[in-house]
Amino acid sequence: MKRERITVRADWRERCEAVGFTYHSVDGSYWDESACYVFTAAEVDELEAATNELHRLCLEACEHVVRERTFEAFAIPEPFWTFVADSWREREPTLFGRFDLVYDGSTPPKLLEYNADTPTALLEASVVQWYWMQDVRPRADQFNSIHEKLIAQLRAMSGRLPVAQAHFACARESDEDFRNSEYVRDCATQAGYATARVAIEEIGWDPVAKRFVDAADAPVATLFKLYPWEWLMREAFGPNILSRSCRWIEPPWKALLSNKTILAALWELNPGHPNLLPAYLVPGRIDGDHVRKPRLSREGANVSLRRMTGAMSSGGSYGEEGYVYQALAPLREFDGNFPVLGSWIVGDTACGIGIREDATPITRNTSRFVPHYFE
């Protein structure tokens, strides 16, 4: 694994926007093709194997949580406990997730956290960096079959969903969420779905028919929502979710995996696993450098690095539900940058990576996306 400086394409903005990637310059320079990361085939194999293994461990952890009914530790409101448990027992189908890994090419990949419910950076990982490679390194390869796997998984899921018309939703004000949602909607169209878009703010409730409806009063029976379960459960319409009139992508059981409490559960069930870091729900269990993360947070907010040489924190408004304390896995520095690898799982299969890098060891919403290839 190495970082390589390269020449930027003269028309990179136009090339990005042609596939719907309009937020390439958010916060100044989000998409950064002045450099790329290069892997060997053996390193890609290791990342793929680690991602599949982490997916297996997460499914085992879900079974444990549901069996032991430890939902309170995950800050899931009590009225939703049975709802989440039933979703798991029925194995409601999942589309995707993104494991954030620390990896340097010499030690086993280790899990930092799992974006299991509303993973973004999908469009750039699936499509944008693929076209970049075709332009810049046409003889190389890339760990990236995300697009094909998404279409195949959506097609496989259709038999278990009411898909006369599937709706695709996110918050109205986020261009990034909208573009990612629209990309998944395009994949669903290619998989044979009839689709419609709706903003989360436009979803209503028909008290007579006892079902969710869109702005045109059409029934919402299947909903892909790029909107976290912990927010949905606390919305004014949250109690209506328990009517089970709608099927969700991602399903309710993914609320267990998108909560950082799962990091402590994974370590408790698999102590010493080479792809995991020690993690606990109470402070003081880790001797030495560690990270404090809110159990529920987004985009690196309210993360604190506690090191013998000093501390570093990010701002934000999270932490009310408590924290997880995880051993620090120092990120390797590449030319003054610290990369985190987002490794994608679609269905039950690892299928690609996207890399975010920052000038600090905390990856946040301003961190840059840098493409990759392997030799």
Buried (B, 14 or more C-beta within 10 A) or exposed (E): BEBEEBEEBEEBBEBBEEBBBBBBEEEEEBBBBEBBBBBEEEBBEBBBBBBBBBBEBBBBBBEBBBEEEBBEBBBBBEEBBEBBBBBBEEEBBBBBBBBBBBBBBEEBBBBBBBBBBBBBBBBBBBBBBBBBBEEBBEEBEBBBBBBBBBBBBBBEBBEEBEBEBBBBBBBEEBEBBBBBBBBBBBBBBEBEBEBBBBBBEBBBBBEEEEBBBBEEEBBBBBBBBBBBBBBBBEEEEBEBBEEEBBBBBBBBBBBBBBBBBBBBBBBEBBEEBEBBBBBBBEEEBBEEBBBBBBBBBBBBBBBBBBBEEEEBEBEBEBBEBBBBBBBBBEBBEBEEBBBBBBBBBBBEBBBBBBBBBBEBBBBBBBBBBBBBBBE
